[in-house]
């Protein structure tokens, strides 16, 4: 299961990325999802409400997703084909703003950043500092229910400006714009700092196996997780599944771990 | 620094221009108020710590605040101020990890308003008053970029009734060594045993370098302070703290040390809960803790053992008048 999900609104935005990442369609009754070895792709449809619902449903179905990268076209008073990162996402209707924590500058060639304004209807009040799209705020709202803003990024390719308005956008033109940004998408995907997230999957695995054998209440599960994390931090490794199962009851398991922790030695180098 | 957020109101401030000029490749993003970015939800302190942004802002409201009751080094009127929020270092025990949502650095550029506030506060008291820098940041670590401490010392030179403590782990002391020491300023170093520095005080100068900086400062005429805070529990606690005290006091002119303080390890419960979520693998945070009055700390017996041992050791080196236990908490 991959940890990064690229989100596009249009099929023409999805197509070059699906091809580049050699993704295959995932069978789902309502979502247009694709999966490859490096990342997933959600084609969420146009508009912030649609985007928000699709992203929320995807994150619910695939809790292993730890980052969202929105790739798509946008309007701004910049040359057609300019690639920009969003340093902020602003929802025009609500006035709410979010600030994604941008990746290190040496990990992406994207030097131009803009305020990305999500509008409900196409807007042609173009400026250099702002780009318009119709999904970003919806994606952000949904993504932030489970992810931090270091893991929600927006890469836009300028498709319309005051010289070439929105009517000039074509399907093939959109495909070409996304194709021109493939390397930037790849750099951005690689720059997502997933390695900085603490991993507790081994602890979660051991708990999932243990609760199949011994009954733990929710409170006891919470205690068990904290004790196992402390055990690993202080003793360097987790107890074996067999050792824990020998304790027979939840209380005995918790007592066993608490006793082991109280005897743990912490030494610092002289 | 990759990303610099700048409040629009101070975008043309000379200090802002000076700081931005040091980072020609940085993305500069204009914002209304620093709180829009710094206090926003859905941030990850641990992830941001690897690549923090700089936020340049103007400080409004109170620039100087009273310290907690036991936070002092002998003065009757004690205040702290923070020209910066967050620290370039990454000490696993630091309360800032639990206090702020963001690891980005906020630098307030309206230094003069801090100094005016300090002046007014000091004039309000007939007795000398104390002002502690380095409560929400390291005072010196970004000095080459901010120049705040240099300006601060200039200001304190004109306020003989006001005393300044500059708390730091940084060895960026060039600016202090390039000027005469002033009488109403103490440069105070936070010190821990070498093994704790290496394991828990990430990105900080080594103990040896801190001792070397202290020696240079003392030799230059600055009053120096030693802050053994927080005391960290370990099975070889006595041996590592014994070595620490010996190394520090053997290197310095002990009689000229202005003040020495020790402080127990304590964290407000909400901070602690956030910190263990951020760093579940930390052995320091995984140790047994007790909850007392909303604070997480070692059990009272362990805490007393640590404090008593350190006080016994300190008695061998310093006079009682130099010693100030600090049991206050953030």
Interface residues (C-beta under 8 A of the other chain):
Chain A: X87 X88 X97 X98 X99 X101 X102 X103 X104 X105 X106 X111 X113 X144 X147 X148 X149 X150 X151 X193 X196 X197 X198 X200 X226 X229 X230 X232 X233 X234 X261 X262 X264 X265 X266 X267 X268 X269 X270
Chain B: X2 X3 X5 X25 X26 X27 X29 X31 X36 X37 X40 X41 X42 X43 X44 X46 X47 X48 X50 X51 X53 X193 X194 X195 X196 X198 X199 X232 X233 X234 X235 X236 X239 X240 X243 X276 X278 X279 X280 X281 X282 X283 X284 X285 X286 X287 X288
